[in-house]
Amino acid sequence: MDEQYRDSAPNRPFGEPNSPGKGSTGSAAGTAARLKEQIADTASDVKDRVADFGRRTADKIDASREPAANTLDKTAIALHTKSDRVASAAHATADRLQATADYVRDHDFKQMAGDVQELVKRYPGQALAAAAVLGFLFARVMRTRD
């Protein structure tokens, strides 16, 4: 009669699991261990990818530093050149204003009128153009007053 209640597997009583010493608890523990291993592998893979991405990004930044520095140098040189030109023009203008101030201080009205007549005789075309511009400006000033 014992024979009737035995499972088809030899030497195993009816109802016992296939693997000796491992029941449903053992099966769940094995599944949990496999999941834990898969999660650890995936986390390690993600960590490696992030580290690789960080290295590549740092390499790209390092590679672009030199061209950026060269561009900044060129811009600085251009600004210095332009500012030197502007400063040079400002100094030239200041020098001319100083010379004009000295001229006005050293000459009276009759001397200045004689110098203007001399300039008109020497440069008649430019004198006519200057007179036209001054006339136009004078007319604009007078019109805005009305």
C-alpha positions, 0 to 999 in steps of 0.5 A: 500500500505504501507503493500506492502513495509514492510518486513516480520519482524513485526514493521520494515520498509523495508530495515532496519537491523534486530537489531534495532540501528545496521547497517553494521557499528555496525556489523563491530565494533562487529567483531573488538571488538571480534578480539581485544579480541581474540588478547588480549587473545592470547597475554596473553597466549603467555606472560604466556607461556614465563614467565613459560618457563623463570621460568623453565629455571631459575629452571634448571639453579639453579638445575645445579649450585650445581653439576657444583660447585662440579665438579669445586671444584673436578677439583681444588683439583686435580690440586692442588694435581698434582701441589703439586706433580710437585712442589715436583718433581721440588724441589727434582730435584733442590735439587739433582742439588744443591747437584751435584754442591756442589760435583763438587765444593768440589771434584777434578778429581781424587776423582770423578774418584775414586767415579765412580770406586766405583759405577761401582764395587757396581752396575755393571749391572746399570753401563753397562746400563748407559755406553751403553746409553752414548755410543749411545748418543755420537754416535748420537751426532757425526753422526749429526756433519758429 
